[in-house]
Amino acid sequence: MGENIHKSHNISKLMYHFMFPTKYRRVVIDEKVDQVIKEICMEIGKRYEVNFMEIGTDKDHVHFLVQSVPTYSPAQIAKIIKSITAREVFNK
């Protein structure tokens, strides 16, 4: 499924599944927003050491399967994803 990440002193294969609902579970995610979210996540993957294995959306929530290095905690990864995607989606 995921590949091993080789660093100078370790090899890791950390994968996280995140599910982010919209505020009040409102139906706001359509095909256009779905495409914007996926584009933003690819940019996040380039900037940070985060690899998005899968991104799935429904009308009121988003699923992410993320692989990362052990230097980021799951809370930090969630914060990065939520803050950047929310800002960029609202801007577009």
Phi, psi and omega in degrees: 000284177263157179266156175289140177259118183262123174244182184294328183236006180204165173232129183225158177216064180270127178230138181233145174248119178246144174230118182246111175280157174283165181295129182059020180055035179288147180276099183230352184264114174243191184295324180294314179295322178301315180294321178296317179300316181294321177295317180296320181294325176294324176291322177297318179299327178286322183283318183250167178273064181231128180247120179273109180284313178215146175228120180234138180236151170234186184291335184229012176199164181231138176250138176232133168250113191239138172245135184214175177269159183289356178286338177259133174278161177303325179294321178294319179296315179298320180296317179298310183296311184294316184292315183289315181294319180297313180300314184288324177295318179293325178293324182272000000 
